[in-house]
Amino acid sequence: MQKNTMVYRNLKSPLGDMIAGATTQGVSFLEWQDRGGVETILHRVEKRYKVSLEKGNNKHLDQLEGELADYFAGRLKKFEVTTDVTGTPFEQKTWEQLLLIPYGQTRSYGQIASLLGKTGADRAVGRANGANYLGIVIPCHRVLEANGNLCGYGGKLWRKKYLLELEQGVKTAALPGLLVNSK
């Protein structure tokens, strides 16, 4: 793989098909395929990371696949896969705060803004949250409105609800039309 190349592959999950990509340094994106479609996702990634993408695999994607299976089975509380993400300094700081939210817990956009020393920057935190290309691994689904309502999840709110319930040990009903990966 050349320096400005990233490999990607499809992954299965109980909540639908995903697509993930990684450099030789780590995983760079994990998206739901129905979030605009594969071609749209790949175009966004190429533009953001200034790389060419090629279908393939590497050790980071293998590790991610195993960790995702353990996460969805309720056996994994913290991802260990190495990441290689790009963002503005504010996005990076926001994502660092997301990684500090314990499994099974949530924070509000305002709480994250305060932790960043940017009281009142709830919307900026929301934008940085939305710019996270590494969903689940960088747990943007753990951020809620101040009143506890679900909002702002590119992977669709029903998935956010499922992920939060999974982490809180709630036995979520089977999701219609979705097959659980047997791995």
Contacts in CASP RR format, 6 or more apart in sequence:
PFRMAT RR
TARGET T0000
AUTHOR 0000-0000-0000
METHOD contacts of the structure
MODEL  1
MQKNTMVYRNLKSPLGDMIAGATTQGVSFLEWQDRGGVETILHRVEKRYK
VSLEKGNNKHLDQLEGELADYFAGRLKKFEVTTDVTGTPFEQKTWEQLLL
IPYGQTRSYGQIASLLGKTGADRAVGRANGANYLGIVIPCHRVLEANGNL
CGYGGKLWRKKYLLELEQGVKTAALPGLLVNSK
1 7 0 8 1.000
1 23 0 8 1.000
1 24 0 8 1.000
1 54 0 8 1.000
1 58 0 8 1.000
2 52 0 8 1.000
4 50 0 8 1.000
4 51 0 8 1.000
4 52 0 8 1.000
5 23 0 8 1.000
5 51 0 8 1.000
5 52 0 8 1.000
5 53 0 8 1.000
5 54 0 8 1.000
6 21 0 8 1.000
6 22 0 8 1.000
6 23 0 8 1.000
6 28 0 8 1.000
6 45 0 8 1.000
6 49 0 8 1.000
6 51 0 8 1.000
6 52 0 8 1.000
6 53 0 8 1.000
6 54 0 8 1.000
7 21 0 8 1.000
7 22 0 8 1.000
7 53 0 8 1.000
7 54 0 8 1.000
7 55 0 8 1.000
7 56 0 8 1.000
7 57 0 8 1.000
7 58 0 8 1.000
7 61 0 8 1.000
8 19 0 8 1.000
8 20 0 8 1.000
8 21 0 8 1.000
8 22 0 8 1.000
8 29 0 8 1.000
8 42 0 8 1.000
8 45 0 8 1.000
8 53 0 8 1.000
8 54 0 8 1.000
8 55 0 8 1.000
8 56 0 8 1.000
9 19 0 8 1.000
9 20 0 8 1.000
9 21 0 8 1.000
9 55 0 8 1.000
9 56 0 8 1.000
9 57 0 8 1.000
9 61 0 8 1.000
10 17 0 8 1.000
10 18 0 8 1.000
10 19 0 8 1.000
10 33 0 8 1.000
11 17 0 8 1.000
11 18 0 8 1.000
11 19 0 8 1.000
11 20 0 8 1.000
11 30 0 8 1.000
11 61 0 8 1.000
11 64 0 8 1.000
11 65 0 8 1.000
11 68 0 8 1.000
12 18 0 8 1.000
12 181 0 8 1.000
12 183 0 8 1.000
13 68 0 8 1.000
13 72 0 8 1.000
13 181 0 8 1.000
14 72 0 8 1.000
14 175 0 8 1.000
14 178 0 8 1.000
14 179 0 8 1.000
14 180 0 8 1.000
14 181 0 8 1.000
15 32 0 8 1.000
15 159 0 8 1.000
15 162 0 8 1.000
15 163 0 8 1.000
15 175 0 8 1.000
15 178 0 8 1.000
16 32 0 8 1.000
16 33 0 8 1.000
16 34 0 8 1.000
16 178 0 8 1.000
17 32 0 8 1.000
17 33 0 8 1.000
17 34 0 8 1.000
18 30 0 8 1.000
18 31 0 8 1.000
18 32 0 8 1.000
18 33 0 8 1.000
18 68 0 8 1.000
19 29 0 8 1.000
19 30 0 8 1.000
19 31 0 8 1.000
19 33 0 8 1.000
19 38 0 8 1.000
19 41 0 8 1.000
19 42 0 8 1.000
20 27 0 8 1.000
20 29 0 8 1.000
20 30 0 8 1.000
20 31 0 8 1.000
20 61 0 8 1.000
20 64 0 8 1.000
20 65 0 8 1.000
21 27 0 8 1.000
21 28 0 8 1.000
21 29 0 8 1.000
21 30 0 8 1.000
21 45 0 8 1.000
21 53 0 8 1.000
21 61 0 8 1.000
22 28 0 8 1.000
22 58 0 8 1.000
22 60 0 8 1.000
22 61 0 8 1.000
22 64 0 8 1.000
22 84 0 8 1.000
23 51 0 8 1.000
23 60 0 8 1.000
23 84 0 8 1.000
24 58 0 8 1.000
25 82 0 8 1.000
25 84 0 8 1.000
26 60 0 8 1.000
26 81 0 8 1.000
26 82 0 8 1.000
26 83 0 8 1.000
26 84 0 8 1.000
27 60 0 8 1.000
27 61 0 8 1.000
27 64 0 8 1.000
27 81 0 8 1.000
27 82 0 8 1.000
27 83 0 8 1.000
27 84 0 8 1.000
27 134 0 8 1.000
27 137 0 8 1.000
28 45 0 8 1.000
28 49 0 8 1.000
28 83 0 8 1.000
28 84 0 8 1.000
28 85 0 8 1.000
28 86 0 8 1.000
28 133 0 8 1.000
28 134 0 8 1.000
29 41 0 8 1.000
29 45 0 8 1.000
29 133 0 8 1.000
29 134 0 8 1.000
30 64 0 8 1.000
30 133 0 8 1.000
30 134 0 8 1.000
30 135 0 8 1.000
30 136 0 8 1.000
30 137 0 8 1.000
31 41 0 8 1.000
31 133 0 8 1.000
31 135 0 8 1.000
32 154 0 8 1.000
32 155 0 8 1.000
32 156 0 8 1.000
32 159 0 8 1.000
33 41 0 8 1.000
34 155 0 8 1.000
34 156 0 8 1.000
35 41 0 8 1.000
35 154 0 8 1.000
35 155 0 8 1.000
42 53 0 8 1.000
44 133 0 8 1.000
45 51 0 8 1.000
45 53 0 8 1.000
45 133 0 8 1.000
46 52 0 8 1.000
46 53 0 8 1.000
48 86 0 8 1.000
48 87 0 8 1.000
48 133 0 8 1.000
49 86 0 8 1.000
60 81 0 8 1.000
60 82 0 8 1.000
63 80 0 8 1.000
63 81 0 8 1.000
63 82 0 8 1.000
64 79 0 8 1.000
64 81 0 8 1.000
64 137 0 8 1.000
67 76 0 8 1.000
67 79 0 8 1.000
67 80 0 8 1.000
67 81 0 8 1.000
68 136 0 8 1.000
69 181 0 8 1.000
69 183 0 8 1.000
70 76 0 8 1.000
71 79 0 8 1.000
71 136 0 8 1.000
72 166 0 8 1.000
72 181 0 8 1.000
74 166 0 8 1.000
77 103 0 8 1.000
78 103 0 8 1.000
79 136 0 8 1.000
79 137 0 8 1.000
81 137 0 8 1.000
83 134 0 8 1.000
83 137 0 8 1.000
83 138 0 8 1.000
85 92 0 8 1.000
85 95 0 8 1.000
85 133 0 8 1.000
85 134 0 8 1.000
85 138 0 8 1.000
87 131 0 8 1.000
88 128 0 8 1.000
88 131 0 8 1.000
90 116 0 8 1.000
90 124 0 8 1.000
90 128 0 8 1.000
91 128 0 8 1.000
91 131 0 8 1.000
91 132 0 8 1.000
93 116 0 8 1.000
94 112 0 8 1.000
94 116 0 8 1.000
94 125 0 8 1.000
94 126 0 8 1.000
94 128 0 8 1.000
94 129 0 8 1.000
95 128 0 8 1.000
95 132 0 8 1.000
95 138 0 8 1.000
97 107 0 8 1.000
97 112 0 8 1.000
97 115 0 8 1.000
97 116 0 8 1.000
98 112 0 8 1.000
98 129 0 8 1.000
98 132 0 8 1.000
98 138 0 8 1.000
98 139 0 8 1.000
98 140 0 8 1.000
98 142 0 8 1.000
98 143 0 8 1.000
99 138 0 8 1.000
99 139 0 8 1.000
101 107 0 8 1.000
101 139 0 8 1.000
101 142 0 8 1.000
101 143 0 8 1.000
103 167 0 8 1.000
104 142 0 8 1.000
104 164 0 8 1.000
104 167 0 8 1.000
104 168 0 8 1.000
105 142 0 8 1.000
106 142 0 8 1.000
106 143 0 8 1.000
106 144 0 8 1.000
106 148 0 8 1.000
106 164 0 8 1.000
107 115 0 8 1.000
107 142 0 8 1.000
107 143 0 8 1.000
107 144 0 8 1.000
108 122 0 8 1.000
108 143 0 8 1.000
108 144 0 8 1.000
108 145 0 8 1.000
108 146 0 8 1.000
108 148 0 8 1.000
109 122 0 8 1.000
109 123 0 8 1.000
109 125 0 8 1.000
109 126 0 8 1.000
109 129 0 8 1.000
109 143 0 8 1.000
109 144 0 8 1.000
109 145 0 8 1.000
109 146 0 8 1.000
110 119 0 8 1.000
110 120 0 8 1.000
110 121 0 8 1.000
110 122 0 8 1.000
110 125 0 8 1.000
110 146 0 8 1.000
112 125 0 8 1.000
112 129 0 8 1.000
112 143 0 8 1.000
113 119 0 8 1.000
113 120 0 8 1.000
113 121 0 8 1.000
113 122 0 8 1.000
113 124 0 8 1.000
113 125 0 8 1.000
114 120 0 8 1.000
116 125 0 8 1.000
118 124 0 8 1.000
118 125 0 8 1.000
122 146 0 8 1.000
125 143 0 8 1.000
126 143 0 8 1.000
126 152 0 8 1.000
129 140 0 8 1.000
129 143 0 8 1.000
129 152 0 8 1.000
130 140 0 8 1.000
130 152 0 8 1.000
130 154 0 8 1.000
132 138 0 8 1.000
132 140 0 8 1.000
135 141 0 8 1.000
136 163 0 8 1.000
140 153 0 8 1.000
141 153 0 8 1.000
141 159 0 8 1.000
141 160 0 8 1.000
141 163 0 8 1.000
141 164 0 8 1.000
142 164 0 8 1.000
142 167 0 8 1.000
144 150 0 8 1.000
144 151 0 8 1.000
145 151 0 8 1.000
150 157 0 8 1.000
150 160 0 8 1.000
150 161 0 8 1.000
150 164 0 8 1.000
151 157 0 8 1.000
152 160 0 8 1.000
153 159 0 8 1.000
153 160 0 8 1.000
158 175 0 8 1.000
162 172 0 8 1.000
162 175 0 8 1.000
165 172 0 8 1.000
166 172 0 8 1.000
END
